[in-house]
Amino acid sequence: MADIAAEAGVDRRTVYRRFASREALLAAVYEARLDAIEAVIREARLREAPVQVALHRYVEGVIEVNRTWPVDLARMLTDAPSRERRDQFVHEVDAFLQRATDEGLFRPGLPPGWAAALIPLFMHQASRELPRLTPGQAADIVVDTLLHGIGTGIGTTPAPHAPSP
């Protein structure tokens, strides 16, 4: 509470007057974070924007949310209302990732859930490890890494291709 009060530039008593408990404060933080994520999903237009554009908008927005509302996600997910709301967002993003695969942005045949597992990890790392970059610049790196990997392709054996009919 003292850290939050100091960051907000108010006295600790002001924070205690506004929130009855630490849990109430955390619930308000979780709600604000989820509101911000909801806005990112809406503004990314995951259902109708071109997939590469929607992906970049989504990644950029989440990086900004991660920097603005850094929370312990494991702890947040112990809050049932927060978990339920987040699960709705996960469902929407999963549908987008399937669309991205169907439209050829991601290669088919990856293990189920692989992209959905990697993207949050990349966004989290970019949020923390690239603090001097704007969210857009960090998103450029994340999206490029997702689409092209980190290797140069030198010294690799091409994947086998199916025989031509």
FENQUI-V608513 format. One line per field, one symbol per residue. ss: DSSP state (~ for helix, > for strand, _ for the rest). psi: psi as a letter, one per 40 degrees, with the letter a starting at -180 (. if undefined). Layout:
BEGIN
ss: ???
psi: ???
END
This chain:
BEGIN
ss: _~~~~~~~___~~~~~~~___~~~~~~~~~~~~~~~~~~~~~~~______~~~~~~~~~~~~~~~~~~____~~~~___~~~~~~~~~~~~~~~~~~~~~~~___________~~~~~~~~~~~~~~~~_____~~~~~~~~~~~~~~_________________
psi: dddddddefiidddddddhdidddddddddddddddddddddddfdddihddddddddddddddddddghihddddeehdddddddddddddddddddddddeediiieiihedddddddddddddddefdeiidddddddddddddeaeieeheihiiiiiii.
END
